[in-house]
Amino acid sequence: MPAPYFFGYGSLVNRATHSYPDASPAQLDGWQRVWRHTDWHATAFLSVEPAKDTQIDGLIAHVPNSDWTALDVREGGYQRIPSKGAVRHSANLDIDIAHYVVAGDWQGDQPAPRPILLSYIDVVIQGFLQEFGQSGAARFFTTTKGWETPILNDRPAPRYPRHQTLTKDETAFVDTHLTALNAWIVHKL
């Protein structure tokens, strides 16, 4: 029986936000990252949507004892779907991989834009810098859709529950790439 693994493409790339074992870099083919907005949450979610001829970087990790409950709770607002062979990885094991999408993601109905938390972006980029270096973290910015939504600078009082402390260089990296995207940074709502 294949071992259960998840493919994380956002905060799950940052190993400081979880303790799942046997984590290693991987790529998901045929999907791209996108910021999603829902009527039931005040801030944007990072999700994925099908996209032909694309690939995104991420991290796979083992779900011990096939116990998805804790991860499903952490990923509240998302639904877990099988990755169906779309993940390329170097794990030399028989594994079964799933990833998460915002519930109803493929329906296309979007409410008014919700802000993206800067503390959320910080966590994600810190993970990408650690796993994929500066070029991989830069690729995150260029391969993610939805940057036209406001970004709430909550660094002084982080709202993201798994926020991390960034180094001065990591913070500068995030800020430089958001500036290059002409990101709309707000300081209060």
C-alpha positions as CSV (number, residue, x, y, z in Angstrom):
1,M,0.0,0.0,0.0
2,P,1.4,3.4,-1.0
3,A,2.5,5.7,1.8
4,P,0.3,8.9,2.1
5,Y,2.1,12.2,1.3
6,F,0.9,15.8,0.8
7,F,2.2,18.3,-1.7
8,G,2.4,21.7,-0.1
9,Y,2.8,24.8,-2.3
10,G,2.5,27.7,0.2
11,S,3.1,27.8,3.9
12,L,3.6,24.0,4.1
13,V,6.9,24.6,2.1
14,N,8.2,26.3,5.3
15,R,9.2,23.4,7.5
16,A,9.1,25.6,10.6
17,T,5.3,25.6,10.3
18,H,4.9,21.8,10.7
19,S,6.6,18.7,11.8
20,Y,5.7,16.2,9.0
21,P,8.6,13.8,8.3
22,D,10.4,12.8,5.2
23,A,9.9,16.2,3.5
24,S,11.6,16.9,0.2
25,P,11.3,19.4,-2.7
26,A,8.9,18.4,-5.5
27,Q,7.0,19.9,-8.5
28,L,3.3,19.8,-9.3
29,D,2.6,19.7,-13.1
30,G,-0.6,21.1,-14.7
31,W,-1.4,23.5,-11.8
32,Q,-0.6,27.1,-10.9
33,R,-0.9,29.1,-7.7
34,V,-3.5,31.8,-7.4
35,W,-4.8,34.1,-4.6
36,R,-8.4,33.2,-3.9
37,H,-11.1,35.2,-2.1
38,T,-14.1,33.7,-0.3
39,D,-17.2,35.1,1.3
40,W,-16.5,33.2,4.5
41,H,-13.0,34.5,5.3
42,A,-11.7,38.1,5.7
43,T,-8.4,37.5,4.0
44,A,-7.2,35.8,0.7
45,F,-6.1,32.2,0.6
46,L,-3.3,30.8,-1.6
47,S,-4.7,28.1,-3.7
48,V,-4.0,26.3,-7.0
49,E,-6.0,25.9,-10.2
50,P,-5.5,23.7,-13.2
51,A,-3.3,25.2,-15.8
52,K,-2.0,23.4,-18.9
53,D,1.7,23.3,-19.5
54,T,2.7,24.7,-16.1
55,Q,4.5,23.5,-13.0
56,I,5.0,24.9,-9.6
57,D,7.5,24.1,-6.9
58,G,6.6,22.8,-3.5
59,L,7.3,20.3,-0.8
60,I,6.1,16.7,-0.3
61,A,6.0,15.2,3.2
62,H,4.7,12.0,4.8
63,V,1.4,11.9,6.7
64,P,2.2,9.4,9.5
65,N,-0.2,6.5,10.0
66,S,-2.5,7.9,7.2
67,D,-3.8,10.3,9.8
68,W,-5.0,13.2,7.7
69,T,-7.2,14.7,10.4
70,A,-4.7,17.2,11.9
71,L,-3.6,18.3,8.4
72,D,-7.2,18.7,7.2
73,V,-7.9,20.8,10.3
74,R,-4.8,23.0,9.6
75,E,-5.9,23.4,6.0
76,G,-9.5,24.4,7.0
77,G,-11.2,26.1,4.1
78,Y,-9.4,23.8,1.7
79,Q,-10.4,20.4,0.4
80,R,-7.8,17.7,-0.1
81,I,-7.7,16.1,-3.6
82,P,-5.5,13.4,-5.1
83,S,-2.6,14.6,-7.1
84,K,-3.0,11.7,-9.6
85,G,0.6,11.3,-10.6
86,A,1.1,15.1,-11.3
87,V,3.8,15.4,-8.7
88,R,7.5,14.9,-9.7
89,H,9.7,14.1,-6.7
90,S,12.9,12.3,-5.8
91,A,11.5,10.1,-3.1
92,N,12.4,6.5,-4.0
93,L,9.2,5.1,-2.4
94,D,5.7,4.0,-3.3
95,I,3.7,7.0,-2.3
96,D,0.2,8.4,-2.8
97,I,0.2,12.2,-2.9
98,A,-2.7,14.7,-2.3
99,H,-2.8,18.5,-2.4
100,Y,-5.3,21.1,-1.2
101,V,-7.4,23.6,-3.1
102,V,-9.7,26.3,-1.7
103,A,-13.2,24.7,-1.6
104,G,-15.1,25.5,-4.7
105,D,-11.9,26.8,-6.3
106,W,-12.8,25.6,-9.8
107,Q,-16.3,27.2,-9.9
108,G,-14.8,30.6,-10.8
109,D,-17.2,32.8,-8.7
110,Q,-15.1,35.3,-6.8
111,P,-16.4,37.7,-4.2
112,A,-14.8,41.2,-3.7
113,P,-11.1,40.9,-3.2
114,R,-9.9,40.2,0.3
115,P,-6.5,41.4,1.4
116,I,-3.5,39.1,1.4
117,L,-1.7,39.1,4.8
118,L,2.0,40.1,4.4
119,S,2.8,37.8,7.3
120,Y,1.4,34.9,5.2
121,I,3.6,35.9,2.2
122,D,6.6,36.2,4.5
123,V,6.1,32.6,5.8
124,V,5.7,31.2,2.3
125,I,8.7,33.0,0.9
126,Q,10.9,32.1,3.8
127,G,10.1,28.5,3.0
128,F,10.8,28.9,-0.7
129,L,14.1,30.6,0.1
130,Q,15.2,27.7,2.3
131,E,14.0,25.0,-0.1
132,F,14.6,26.5,-3.6
133,G,17.0,29.5,-3.0
134,Q,16.5,33.0,-4.4
135,S,15.7,31.9,-7.9
136,G,13.0,29.5,-6.6
137,A,11.5,32.1,-4.4
138,A,11.5,34.6,-7.3
139,R,9.7,32.0,-9.4
140,F,7.0,31.9,-6.7
141,F,6.2,35.5,-7.3
142,T,6.2,35.2,-11.1
143,T,4.1,32.0,-11.2
144,T,1.4,33.1,-8.8
145,K,-1.7,34.9,-10.1
146,G,-3.7,37.5,-8.2
147,W,-1.2,40.1,-7.0
148,E,-3.5,42.9,-7.9
149,T,-5.4,42.5,-4.6
150,P,-4.4,44.6,-1.6
151,I,-1.7,43.3,0.7
152,L,-2.1,44.2,4.4
153,N,1.1,45.0,6.1
154,D,0.5,43.2,9.4
155,R,4.2,42.7,10.2
156,P,4.0,44.8,13.4
157,A,1.2,42.6,14.7
158,P,1.1,39.4,12.5
159,R,-2.4,38.0,11.9
160,Y,-1.2,34.8,10.2
161,P,-1.4,32.0,12.8
162,R,1.9,30.4,11.8
163,H,3.9,33.6,11.3
164,Q,7.7,33.4,11.5
165,T,10.4,35.9,12.2
166,L,12.3,36.7,9.0
167,T,15.9,37.8,8.8
168,K,16.6,41.3,7.4
169,D,17.7,39.7,4.1
170,E,14.5,37.6,3.8
171,T,12.4,40.7,4.6
172,A,14.3,42.7,2.0
173,F,13.8,39.9,-0.6
174,V,10.0,39.9,-0.1
175,D,9.8,43.7,-0.2
176,T,11.9,43.9,-3.4
177,H,9.7,41.4,-5.2
178,L,6.5,43.0,-4.1
179,T,7.8,46.4,-5.3
180,A,8.7,44.8,-8.7
181,L,5.1,43.5,-8.9
182,N,3.8,47.0,-8.1
183,A,1.9,45.4,-5.2
184,W,-0.7,47.5,-3.4
185,I,0.4,47.6,0.2
186,V,-2.1,48.9,2.8
187,H,-1.4,49.5,6.5
188,K,-5.0,49.2,7.8
189,L,-8.4,48.1,6.6
